[in-house]
Amino acid sequence: MSKPGSGLKVQLPCTLLREVAVLDGYLGAAGPAHVFLAKLKNLPALIGEMMIAGESDPNFFQIDYKFTIGKGPVEDEAVVKAIRDRADVLWKEFRAQAAVDADAALKLRDHYLRMIDARLLQNPGLTVKAPAHQGGTSKDSDRLISEDVSLRKLNHRNIVRRYARVDDPTLGPCVLLEHVQGKTLDRIWRRRQENRVGPLPLAAVAHIAYQLGHALSHAHQQGVFHGELHPANILIEEVPAAKAKGVVKLTGFGGGGAGGASALPYSPPELIRGDKPSAASDVYQLGSTLYVLATGRLPYEAGSPDEIRDQILLGATHPTRVHHLRGEIAPRFEALIEGAREKDEAKRWPLQKVVEEMTQLYTSKGFSLDDAPRGSIAEELLVRVQTDLALKDYYRAVEALDLSKDFLDGVPKEKVDEIRRKYETLKLAVEPYREAVEQLKTVQRKHIAPVDHLMEELYSRYGANEPLLTDEDKGITKMENGDTVIIKRSLIDGIIQHTSAAIQALAGINAELVGDMHHRMVDRASSQEEACHDLAKRHIPFGEDYRQAED
């Protein structure tokens, strides 16, 4: 494959450094990079390169090395050689085992995948980004490295997962990412325009906005600003067998606001003036993206980039608002979009307000004026209860019923009796499931939610290259009659206790009385436990999560 004018020439299939992966398909260009479909190959070699980069502990290869998170790449050439030599031995042993015992080799492969990232067990697909140009005045490699640095700090369901970076002698820095089976939002909305089917449904726009808002909140908490948020950098996952539909995956971090022509119409005035990306600029780009999705039109469609820049910089307001092109949009939803894309930073909504308002809109489902004649929020929630009961999603049915009670007072007078009768009928219908649902909520509150908080803190420290455990997080032991006695459990053991208790409690709840939420919570607890084990094994030397009590 040779991309005309790109400076990058690749003959597929192409093997990366030390056979860590094989590029076997071209997916297109994305900013400073060309994107390839790939398959992992030499897993020990990839783990070894992660160790050399300072992202994994060489002691897992039985190499004596004082490893500390955040220490940076291994600079001792003797240690680098030892890591690569050991990886070669393990790769040779793996291939020999695969030739005689396929099942054992498969288990070993799963072990290696866990060392890289446990999520590869569910989705082994791989995407590789390589710089489009190298050398000369090109900054593509620097921009790709900047994206890699940003992604190392992030761990969120709606952000494309980064696994590793390999510096290939031919292709340059190559970033290994999860493969998202789906299309970009840019392709989706433009195809709808070409087929004359109109813009996306407002409910779909709200669904996308909700996910993007939470993804940005996570990134900002880690000190990462996107800088180039627009539909071409947003993927919509399309996996037929997946339970969750329309999952958003945000990519393209770290560009520094130096996007090309495709990003320009979404750029706030401050980025055009040369300011660095910020939380406020990300909110503006989010608002501009929602405007395009809701209207099917770009905010500015001048003939040249210079004309677009002038239109953005001149004038205190935008020439068109959402309702000019989409008259049925609810005023509250339009206010959110227009508040996010306010030109004046002082008037622009902060991200927290955008997310909070979006959450309330989600609850009321009040995306368009057409929703109003259907009755009150309480009536809409009761319809949701009926739907959830039909789908045997009893957890959601109880949740929606309880929420509807708070809105009964707002029912129009002419519908009060009808809605209250409906509420009482559905209350009786969900009663057989309430006890099991409350038990599930208790597990969520006592075990799942606390672990989510603790794991987020651990990943935050990992992303910031800080030690995973403070002295306060370490457990305390003492010797009594020759035996080691635990006085205080470590944070890691505390997390494992929570997940084990959750799994045990869930086993005692009748899944048929709850619905799919039971299975999802079991999966959640199991993945929490696996992630904690994996993080501790990779980054905490054995025994260092405890300290001896002082006499």
Order of alpha helices (4+ residues) and beta strands (2+ residues): beta-beta-beta-alpha-alpha-alpha-beta-alpha-beta-beta-beta-alpha-alpha-beta-beta-alpha-alpha-alpha-alpha-alpha-alpha-alpha-alpha-alpha-alpha-beta-beta-alpha-alpha-beta
